[in-house]
Amino acid sequence: MKDILIITSYFPPETGAASNRIFHLAEGLQKRNFKISVITPLPNYPTGEIFKNYKGKFSQSSVENNIKIYRLWIYASNSKNKVLRLFSMLSYSFSLIWFFTFNRIPKTVIVQSPPLLVAFTSIFFLKHKSRKLILNVSDLWPMAGLELGAFKKNFSYKILEEIEQFNYNKADLVLGQSEEILTHVKSVFPDKETFLYRNYPSFISPKIEAYQPPKEKIKLVYAGLLGIAQGVYKLCEKLGYNNIEFHIYGAGAEKEKIEDFIKTNQHLPITYYGELARNEIHKALLQYDVAIIPLLRRIYGSVPSKIFEYSKLGLPILYFGGGEGEDIVKEYNLGWIAEAGNYDGLNEVLNSIKTTNINSELKEQIRKTANTNFELDIQLEKLAYKL
């Protein structure tokens, strides 16, 4: 039985795409006769505070689903202050160094990136010739930060680019969740071995039985992180509400702004429900007509995991983010697309969707397409051969 260590900044009980992706990777490899251990911080995402059951602890180890989990100290923060955010990442890096010093590390290690500094720390301290290092890249930092306006092209950005390239160079294998990510890696290191590892979900796809097609307004839903990149607050401001209701689930940096907007615009058909557990949100989503997947700006390399999750639920998608995600929605006929950043165009698309367009047959066709093409087990089998 081969030992594999996974180093990640996100893991259940934290919620979100990053946590789900690593959990399914760990669980899937464990079921394929790999001995899996995981290093992760004490749970704190997305609130920026250590979860109640873990407060006051420096570290904790446990065995969950036959996976050994080491939870290490972190200075938890989701502050907008860049110094505090940097210190939070460095604190986890220091905990990793401490762990590497006093524990035996397996010969195969999978490192999640971003955060870049956490990945750099892991690769720098573990780059022994007899060890296989696998870098799992979910977003292209610092490029994505530049596109979002979080970074400027200055000396600090140059340092981050150097760190990024160091990580790619020292990794024996790079996993990327999009073709754009792999293209970027190959542009820097043409001979680097890469593998496309999409963030496919792992759950039994429900049959479309109880769905009632809309009679008047379309029930549009967003479920996920209420962060800057998603731009849900701006959606609330810019959407035309002639033929839609807007329903929102999730938590994040824009939560309070969205709640305040709803309070001061009670005439608009917007409802915010808070955050639900993953199994609960799946049940809730079945009642809606269309799910919107927005990005405030087109981000090179980004393919939101919601594409695969929603389609597996049979939920038609309105994609508003451009790039490779838009191509996937088009290729597999998963719904509608609107040009990234064009809110007038978005409203035109919404006005063109008739209630008669959305029915059980459409939902079932999307569900079957997802089950045929977005299969996690097939992807894991291919990955297992490379480990």
C-alpha positions in Angstrom: 0.0 0.0 0.0 1.6 3.3 -1.2 1.7 6.2 1.3 0.6 9.6 0.0 0.5 12.9 1.9 -1.8 15.7 0.8 -1.0 19.2 1.9 -3.8 21.7 1.6 -5.1 24.9 3.1 -8.8 23.8 2.9 -10.5 20.6 4.1 -13.8 19.6 5.7 -15.6 20.6 7.9 -14.8 23.8 5.9 -17.1 24.3 2.9 -16.5 25.4 -0.6 -15.1 24.1 -3.9 -11.4 23.9 -2.6 -12.4 21.8 0.4 -14.6 19.5 -1.6 -12.0 19.0 -4.3 -9.3 17.8 -1.8 -11.7 15.7 0.2 -12.8 13.8 -2.9 -9.2 13.4 -4.0 -8.2 12.0 -0.6 -11.3 9.8 -0.4 -11.0 8.5 -3.9 -7.3 7.6 -3.6 -7.9 5.9 -0.2 -10.6 3.7 -1.9 -8.0 2.8 -4.5 -5.7 1.2 -1.9 -3.5 4.2 -1.2 -2.7 5.1 2.4 -3.7 8.7 2.6 -2.8 11.4 5.2 -3.7 15.0 5.0 -2.1 18.1 6.6 -4.5 21.1 6.8 -4.9 24.1 9.1 -7.4 24.2 12.0 -10.7 24.9 10.3 -11.4 28.6 9.7 -12.7 29.2 6.2 -14.6 31.3 5.1 -15.3 33.0 8.4 -11.6 33.8 9.2 -12.1 32.4 12.7 -11.1 29.0 14.1 -14.3 26.9 14.3 -15.8 26.5 17.7 -14.8 22.8 18.3 -11.2 23.6 17.5 -10.6 26.8 19.4 -7.8 26.8 21.9 -5.9 24.0 20.2 -2.4 24.2 18.8 -2.9 21.1 16.7 -5.1 18.1 16.4 -4.8 14.7 14.7 -7.6 12.3 14.0 -8.6 9.4 11.7 -11.7 10.1 9.6 -12.9 7.7 6.9 -9.6 5.8 7.2 -7.7 9.0 6.4 -5.2 10.4 8.9 -5.7 14.1 9.3 -3.3 16.5 10.9 -4.8 19.9 11.7 -2.1 22.6 12.4 -2.1 26.0 14.0 -2.8 29.0 11.9 -3.4 32.7 12.6 -6.9 32.7 11.1 -7.9 35.9 9.3 -10.0 36.9 6.3 -9.1 40.6 6.8 -8.8 42.8 3.7 -5.5 44.0 5.3 -2.7 42.5 3.2 -0.3 42.4 6.1 -2.7 40.3 8.2 -3.5 38.0 5.2 0.2 37.5 4.6 0.8 36.7 8.3 -2.0 34.2 8.2 -0.4 32.3 5.3 3.1 32.6 6.9 1.7 31.2 10.2 0.5 28.0 8.4 3.9 27.8 6.6 5.7 27.9 10.0 3.4 25.1 11.3 4.3 23.1 8.2 8.0 23.5 8.7 7.6 22.4 12.4 5.6 19.3 11.2 8.2 18.4 8.5 11.0 18.7 11.1 9.5 16.2 13.6 7.5 13.8 11.4 8.2 11.2 8.8 7.1 12.4 5.4 5.9 9.9 2.7 7.8 9.6 -0.6 4.8 10.9 -2.6 3.3 14.3 -1.6 0.4 16.2 -3.3 0.6 20.0 -2.6 -2.4 22.2 -3.2 -1.8 25.7 -4.8 -2.8 28.4 -4.2 -1.8 29.7 -1.7 1.5 30.2 -3.4 3.5 30.6 -0.1 2.2 27.4 1.4 3.0 25.5 -1.8 6.4 27.1 -1.9 7.1 26.1 1.7 6.1 22.5 1.1 8.0 22.1 -2.1 11.2 23.9 -0.8 11.4 21.7 2.3 10.4 18.4 0.7 12.3 18.6 -2.7 14.4 15.6 -2.0 15.4 13.6 -5.1 13.8 10.4 -3.9 10.5 12.1 -3.2 7.8 12.6 -5.8 6.1 16.0 -5.6 2.8 16.6 -7.2 1.5 20.2 -7.5 -2.3 20.5 -7.7 -3.0 23.9 -9.3 -6.6 25.2 -9.0 -6.0 28.8 -10.0 -3.2 30.7 -11.7 -1.7 33.0 -9.0 -0.4 35.6 -9.1 -2.0 36.1 -12.6 -5.5 35.7 -11.3 -4.9 38.3 -8.6 -3.6 40.8 -11.2 -6.8 40.3 -13.3 -9.0 40.8 -10.2 -7.2 44.0 -9.3 -5.7 42.6 -6.1 -2.1 43.0 -7.3 -0.2 45.5 -9.3 2.8 44.7 -11.6 5.5 45.8 -9.2 8.5 44.2 -7.3 6.2 42.2 -5.0 4.4 40.8 -8.0 7.7 39.8 -9.6 8.6 37.9 -6.4 5.3 36.0 -6.6 6.0 35.1 -10.2 9.4 33.7 -9.2 7.7 31.7 -6.4 5.1 30.4 -8.9 7.8 29.3 -11.4 9.9 27.7 -8.6 6.9 25.6 -7.6 6.3 24.4 -11.2 10.0 23.7 -11.8 10.5 21.5 -8.7 7.2 19.6 -9.1 7.5 16.2 -10.7 3.9 16.4 -11.9 1.5 19.3 -12.2 -2.3 18.7 -12.0 -4.4 21.6 -13.4 -8.2 22.0 -13.2 -8.3 23.6 -16.6 -6.6 23.3 -20.0 -5.6 27.0 -19.6 -3.7 26.2 -16.5 -1.8 23.4 -18.2 -1.1 25.6 -21.2 0.3 28.3 -18.9 2.6 25.8 -17.1 3.8 24.4 -20.5 4.6 27.9 -21.7 7.1 28.2 -18.9 8.3 24.6 -18.7 7.5 22.9 -22.0 8.8 19.4 -20.8 6.8 19.4 -17.5 4.5 16.4 -17.1 0.9 17.6 -16.6 -2.5 16.1 -16.0 -5.9 17.6 -16.4 -7.7 17.1 -13.1 -11.1 18.8 -13.1 -13.1 19.5 -10.0 -15.8 17.0 -10.6 -18.3 16.4 -7.8 -19.0 13.0 -6.2 -22.6 12.4 -5.4 -25.5 10.4 -6.8 -27.3 12.4 -9.4 -31.0 12.7 -8.5 -33.7 11.9 -11.1 -35.8 14.8 -12.3 -39.2 14.0 -10.8 -40.7 16.7 -8.6 -39.8 19.7 -10.8 -42.6 22.1 -11.7 -41.7 24.3 -14.7 -42.1 28.1 -14.0 -45.5 29.7 -14.8 -44.5 33.4 -14.5 -41.1 34.5 -13.3 -38.0 32.3 -13.6 -36.4 31.4 -10.3 -32.8 32.3 -10.7 -30.4 31.0 -8.0 -26.8 31.6 -7.0 -25.2 29.3 -4.4 -21.6 29.6 -3.2 -18.9 31.9 -2.0 -20.0 35.5 -1.8 -16.6 36.8 -2.6 -15.1 39.7 -4.6 -14.4 37.5 -7.6 -18.0 36.3 -7.9 -19.5 39.8 -7.9 -22.9 38.8 -6.5 -23.5 42.2 -5.0 -23.0 43.8 -8.4 -25.5 41.3 -9.8 -28.1 42.4 -7.3 -27.6 46.0 -8.5 -27.5 45.3 -12.2 -30.0 42.5 -12.8 -33.3 43.3 -14.5 -36.1 41.8 -12.6 -38.8 41.8 -15.3 -39.1 38.0 -15.6 -36.9 36.7 -12.7 -36.7 36.2 -8.9 -33.2 36.1 -7.5 -32.4 33.6 -4.7 -29.0 33.6 -3.0 -27.2 31.0 -0.8 -23.7 31.3 0.7 -21.3 33.3 2.8 -18.3 35.5 2.3 -16.9 39.0 2.1 -19.9 40.5 0.3 -22.5 39.0 2.7 -23.3 42.1 4.7 -23.4 44.3 1.6 -25.9 42.0 0.0 -28.0 41.9 3.1 -28.0 45.7 3.3 -28.9 46.0 -0.4 -31.9 43.7 0.1 -33.1 45.7 3.2 -33.0 49.0 1.3 -34.5 47.5 -1.9 -37.4 45.5 -0.5 -39.4 46.0 -3.7 -37.0 43.8 -5.6 -37.6 40.0 -5.7 -34.3 39.1 -4.0 -34.1 36.6 -1.2 -31.0 35.6 0.8 -31.1 32.3 2.8 -27.6 32.2 4.4 -25.3 29.2 4.1 -26.4 25.6 4.0 -24.5 22.3 4.3 -23.7 20.7 0.9 -26.3 17.9 1.1 -28.9 20.5 2.1 -28.0 22.9 -0.7 -28.4 20.1 -3.3 -32.0 19.5 -2.1 -32.7 23.2 -2.1 -31.3 23.7 -5.7 -33.7 21.2 -7.2 -36.6 23.7 -6.8 -35.0 26.4 -9.0 -35.1 26.9 -12.8 -31.7 28.4 -13.7 -28.4 28.7 -11.8 -26.2 31.6 -12.5 -22.4 31.3 -12.4 -20.9 34.7 -12.4 -17.3 36.1 -12.3 -16.8 39.8 -11.9 -14.1 39.5 -14.6 -12.9 36.8 -16.9 -10.0 35.0 -15.1 -7.6 33.1 -17.2 -7.4 29.5 -16.0 -10.6 29.6 -13.9 -13.2 26.9 -14.5 -15.8 27.2 -11.6 -16.6 23.8 -10.2 -20.3 24.8 -10.0 -20.5 24.0 -13.7 -20.1 20.3 -13.0 -22.0 20.3 -9.8 -25.1 22.1 -11.1 -25.2 20.0 -14.3 -25.1 16.8 -12.3 -28.2 18.1 -10.5 -29.8 18.7 -13.9 -29.9 22.5 -13.2 -29.6 24.7 -16.4 -26.7 27.1 -16.2 -26.5 30.8 -17.1 -22.7 31.3 -17.3 -21.4 34.9 -17.0 -17.7 34.6 -16.7 -16.0 33.9 -20.1 -13.0 31.7 -20.8 -12.9 28.0 -20.6 -15.9 27.7 -18.4 -18.0 29.4 -21.1 -16.6 26.9 -23.7 -17.7 23.9 -21.5 -21.2 25.3 -21.1 -21.4 25.7 -24.9 -19.9 22.4 -25.9 -22.2 20.3 -23.7 -25.4 22.4 -24.1 -25.7 23.0 -20.4 -27.7 26.3 -20.6 -27.0 29.8 -21.7 -24.0 32.2 -21.7 -23.7 36.0 -21.4 -20.6 38.0 -22.3 -18.4 38.4 -19.2 -18.8 41.9 -17.6 -21.7 42.9 -20.0 -24.7 43.4 -17.7 -26.9 44.7 -20.5 -26.1 41.6 -22.4 -26.8 39.5 -19.4 -30.3 41.0 -19.0 -31.0 40.5 -22.7 -30.2 36.8 -22.3 -32.4 36.6 -19.2 -35.2 38.2 -21.1 -34.8 35.8 -23.9 -35.3 32.7 -21.7 -38.9 31.8 -21.7 -40.6 29.8 -19.0 -41.5 27.3 -21.7 -37.8 26.8 -22.4 -37.3 25.2 -19.0 -38.8 21.8 -18.4 -38.1 18.3 -17.0 -36.8 17.1 -20.4 -34.1 19.8 -20.5 -33.1 19.1 -16.9 -32.9 15.4 -17.5 -30.8 15.9 -20.7 -28.3 18.1 -18.7 -28.1 15.5 -15.9 -27.4 12.7 -18.3 -24.7 14.7 -20.1 -23.0 15.4 -16.8 -23.1 11.7 -15.7 -21.6 10.7 -19.0 -18.8 13.3 -19.3 -18.0 14.6 -15.8 -17.2 11.4 -13.9 -14.8 11.6 -11.0 -14.1 7.9 -10.7 -12.9 7.7 -14.3 -10.6 10.7 -13.7 -9.3 9.2 -10.4 -8.5 5.9 -12.1 -6.4 7.7 -14.7 -4.6 9.7 -12.0 -3.9 6.6 -9.9 -1.7 5.2 -12.7 0.5 8.3 -12.5 1.1 8.2 -8.7 
